Amino acid sequence: MDELARKLGITKSAIYHHVSGKEELLRLAVDRAFDGLFAVADETEQLDVRAIEKLEHLVRGSVLVQAAQRRQQNGIGRHGDERGIRGIRQPEM
């Protein structure tokens, strides 16, 4: 928590004001990471297309989710159209 607080430029007490501890912080991070992936999987399941197209949608959507999460982790905002590759909507973060 010391390193996290230092990198964020805040105090540990500021972190603990929002989360009860390391376990909750980890749970929140994992939940956020998987929410976007599960959303892409659910969307893919609903598509009425060939299996190869579903696979392509799932892979592309997963990449977009991970890229959006990486941009957010690095403090980089999204610019321009919120639609991604071939019209796959990027998940809201």
N, C-alpha and C positions, 0 to 999 in steps of 0.2 A: 504494500500500500504506500510505503514511503516513495518508492520509485514512480509509481503512478501519480501520486500527488505532485512530485517534483516535475514530471513531464507535463502535467496539466497546468502547472503554475498555481496550484491551490494547496490548501492544507489538508491533512488527513481528516481533520474534523469536518471539513466541508464535504468530503466524500461520504463520511459516515452520517452526515445529515440526510443524505439521500438513500443510502443502503445500510442494512444492518451489519453487513460484514462481507468478507471475501466470498463466502459461499453464495450469497444473494447476488453479488456482482457477477460471478461466474454464471449463475443460472440465467440472469438477465441477458448476458452476452450470448450464451448458447441459444436461448429462446429466440433472440433477435436474428441470429444467424440462420436458424432452421425455419423460422416463419416464412421468409421469402422463398426458400427452396420448396417448402410444402405447398405454398401458393402456386408455384410454377407446376408442380406435380399435379395438383388438383385441376388446374386449368388444362393441362395436357390431357388428362384423363377424359375431359369433356369434349375434346375435339373429335369430329367425325371425319377423320382422314386415315390414310394408310399408316401402318406401324412405323415405317421409316420416317414419315413426316412427323409423327408423334415424338420419335426419338430425337429428331433434329430440333423440334420445338423445345423439348426438355433440356437438351444440352445447351442450346443457345440461351434459353431462359435462365438456366443455372449460372452460366457465365455472366450474364447481365446482373443477376442478383449479387454475385460475388464481387463484380467490378463496382457496383453501387456501394456495397458495404466497404470496400477498400477506399473508395473516394471519401466516404463519410469518416472513416477512421483517420484519413490523412487531412481532413478538414477542407476537402475540395468539393465545392458545390456543383450541382448538376446545371448545365447550361443548355439552352435551346430546347428542342422538342423532347418531350418526355417519353416518346416512343423509341424503342430500341431497334435492333436488327429485325427486319422483315415484319415490323409492326407489333412485336412483342412489347407489351407495356412493361416498363421498368417498375419494380415494386417500390412503393413508398417506404421511405426509411424514417 
